């Protein structure tokens, strides 16, 4: 791949952060970090979860105040910004990793929240509001209307609205924090085109991503953080993926799983003819005639483009979505699953693709989240809190979950540690089949390898794992077999030795009956 032009060589200094320090509860999370960005440069920042990337960006965006250090921006010096609004007024905008939209409002109202155009007696000029929003959406999300209600949009569409909102500020410096975590490949390409246009207009861009290939495609330079400390700033043409990983994690990440599952292993999960209920409106069902198997000790992957029906299939299997026709067999026995409770009782577990919205109880403790699917193990009356904490502490050590204690709120943990808490929950339940949907979305490279190792170890325990992922390299790495879906159907399957990105994409885009 041809690296991006080195605009940094010609751009002027736009931003300098010097000696930035920040502590929470006596724990120093930023230890004198430096960062500089030049006009017309895409400068990447990478590091493991908990390295301090988001804290540094929140300081730059005015969400947090630093304990020490200086920010030089546009020829002026600051010791931190009073608020996010103050930073925006100076020309700094951020696309946050966690969405900050108002669900009941329209897309246009979200894009220009607090900044609506007015006419006359401070009356909102709705025609201009929607016209301006439509212009931004044409550049970022042409499939979204300015009049759409945000709550009805997909996570990927909401992320593109966040990006349109940031662009509406006409900032001199734009910060993107994991912007592609919920985007499809096509949406990612559109975002990259937008970023390149911003770069050509002289806008400075700070780009945070766990997907290292994106850094090499977009950025001129990359700054690495580890445990709140600066590990170096490098031109991308003078580094490599392996070098960045070593700087981020301080070690070489273990190679992907290579063991083979014997073909003679018994079938543990078998799905026959899974189809959605008939639609009274006359529309065709999404899921149509799904057949697949998973053997003992096997990890099977599900690939497909957005709308292929993979998550809907998983929710149907887990009883969270109604099933029309079809049969599910576990260990050779037909099972009836019409609720998550019955799915768990039958031996199925499901790790949601959206850990914050439908997986974790963010305001509850780590220990209570681990125990959430196994509360009866800890007694009904009296409930044994001490035993719950001891169990959580065992998983903290076993899965290397970084937290102050088992009592810490899960919402305060990094993304990688939150994902490990969800895995701990299901390891405690110990299902026969574990379905994991986007298991490493928003997780750093070190934690990603650890999650893969945990899934491999789980499958070895006479169980099976079903992995749904939009990350093709991930599927190719962990799967013994890959099923590919398109428009609610399985269009083919590939063994580990047969599968390539090209073959998977060919099946994912295969023309056929719609």
Secondary structure, DSSP 8 states (H G I E B T S, - for coil): ------GGGTS-EEEEEEEEEEEETTEEEEEEEEEEEETT-EEEEE--TTSSHHHHHHHHTTSS--SEEEEEETTEEESS-S-HHHHHHHTEEEE-SS----TTSBHHHHHTTT---EETTTEE-HHHHHHHHHHHHHHH-TTS-TTSBGGGS-HHHHHHHHHHHHHTTT-SEEEEESTTTT--HHHHHHHHHHHHHHHHTT-EEEEE-S-HHHHHHH-SEEEEEETTEEEEEEEGGG--HHHHHHHHHSS-----------TTS-EEEEEEEEE----TTS---SS-SEEEEEETT-EEEEE--TTSSHHHHHHHHTTSS---EEEEEETTEEE---SHHHHHHHTEEEE-S-HHHHT--TTSBHHHHHHTT-GGGG-SSS--HHHHHHHHHHHHHHTT---S-TTSBGGGS-HHHHHHHHHHHHHHHT-SEEEEESTTTT--HHHHHHHHHHHHHHHHTT-EEEEE-S-HHHHHHH-SEEEEEETTEEEEEEETTT--HHHHHHHHT-----
